Every structure is written in C-alpha cells, then in structure tokens.
Amino acid sequence: MDINIYWKLETLLISKLIYTEQIRYNRAEAAKKAARDKEGFKCKICMTTFMINVKPPTLYLHMTSKHPGTTDCGLCFDSMKGYDPNAPTESTKAAAPVAAKKKTKKQEESLDDLLSAGLSLGKSKKKAGKKK
C-alpha cells in the first residue's frame, strides 16, 4: 500500500480521537454548570428560583416585596442568614470619597458680541424657482 494512505488514515483517527475528547469535555462542563445552576437560590416560602449570579440585595428585595411579614432573610434563603441590608457593601467600602470640583464662572457672551465678530445666524435658504 501507499504510504500516503497510511498517513491519511492516521490523521483521520487522530482527528476523530480529538473530536470525541472535546465532546466528552464539553459534556462534563455542561454537567458541572447544570449542577451549579441547580444549587442556585430558591425561596423556601414561595419556591421562586434565582440564578446563581444574583446579588444579595436582589434576594432581599424579593423577601421584602413578596413576603412583607418576614423580617429574617434566612427564612427565605439559607445563604442570607444574618444579612444586613444597611451594612455597606464591598464596592462602597473600596470607593474613596470624591472631592467636589470647583466651578469657575464662565463669561457670558451676548448674541451681539457674536454678530459683531462676523458670525451670521445661519445660511439663508434660496427659494426654488425658475432661473431668469
């Protein structure tokens, strides 16, 4: 047999092996993601589910709007036990106070000053009509 046939057969087998490994890997990753999403947030009172990337203030808003009689976030969500909505968040702690900018007074130019400088109000429109 020709050597090229063996080489083509070998490359086909290797590409098929790589393809099947990629499929296995993608399936494993999809299964891991499904397991993580299954572990998302679920309200114990009304069984409403939330994505895993939802922030605690959103869960607190759900508790206050859908279950106004509850005062403890732990009754709705296990991960929210001891949550304090008035506590500063990580992002607000890290943000440094911004100094107020000083405003400078701008000189007001009147329309007369602009016109005296040679500026016109705009182009005048020519009326469409017959040329004489």
N, C-alpha and C positions, 0 to 999 in steps of 0.2 A: 504494500500500500504506500501511498504517497505520504510524505512527512507533513505536508500541509493539512491533510485530513485529520491526522492525529492532533496537530496544533489547534485546529478549529474545534475539534471535539473537546479538547482540554479547556479551551477558553469558554465554550458553552457550558460545560459542567461547573466551572468556577463562577461564572456569572449567575447560574441557577442557584448555586450554594449561597452566594452573597445575597441574592434576592430573597431566598427563603429565610435567611438570618435577619434581614431587615424586617420582614413580615412578622417574625417572632418577636423582635424587639418592639415594633410598633404595637403589637397586641398586648405585650406586657406593660408598656407605658400607658396604653388606654385603660387597662385593668386597674393600674395604680391610680390613675386620675379618677376613675369611677368610684374607687374605694374612698378617695379623699373627698369627693363631692357628696358621697353618701354620709360622710361624717360631718357635713355642713351643719348649719344651725337650724334647729327645729323647735318651734314653740311648743312647750309641753301642755299649754292650755288649749290652743286652737289648732295645733298641728300644722301651722304655716311653716314652710321651709324657706330657708335663705341660703344664698350661695356662700361658699367658704370665704370669699374675699370681702364680705360685708363688714363694715366698721361697727364698733360698739355703739356709737351714737344712733345709728340706724336701728339697731336692735332695741335701744332704749326708747326711741320714738315709736316703734311698734308696740312696746309694752304700754306706754302712756296713752296712745291713741286707741288701741284695740281693747286693752284691759285697764281702764282707768281706776278700777278699785284696787289693783295690786300696787304695792309700793316697793317690793323687793324684786330686783331683776332676776334673781336666782329662781324665782317661781316659774318664769318663762323659759329661761335659758341657763343651763348648768354653768357655762363658761362665764356668765355675767354675775356670779355671786360676788357681792361686795363692790359692785360697780358704783362709782360716784360720778354723776353727770356734771357736777360743779367743779370737779378736780381739773386742773389744767392738763392738756394733752401733751404728748412729747413734742409735737410740732410747735406748740405755743411756748413751751419752755425754751426751746432752742432759738426761737426768733428773738433777736435783740430789738430793743425799742428803737424806733426810727425817729431821728431828730426832725423837727418841723423845719421846712425850708423858709428862708426869709424871702418875703415878697418885695420886689422892687417896683416902684411906681413907674409906669410907662408914660412917656409923653404922648398926650393925645394930639393927633393931628386932625385938623378940621378938613372938610372937603375943599374949602377954598385954597388951603395950602397945597393940596394935591393938584388942583386945577392950575394953580399958578406955576407949578413945577413943569407943566407941559403935558400932563396926563389928561386924556379925554375920558368921557364917561363910557365910551364904547364905540364900536363901529356902527355906523348908520347903515340901515338896510336900504338897498336900492329897490325901487319898485319895478316889478317885472312888467314889461310892456314892449311896444314896438319901438325899434330904433328909428329915429328920423334923420 
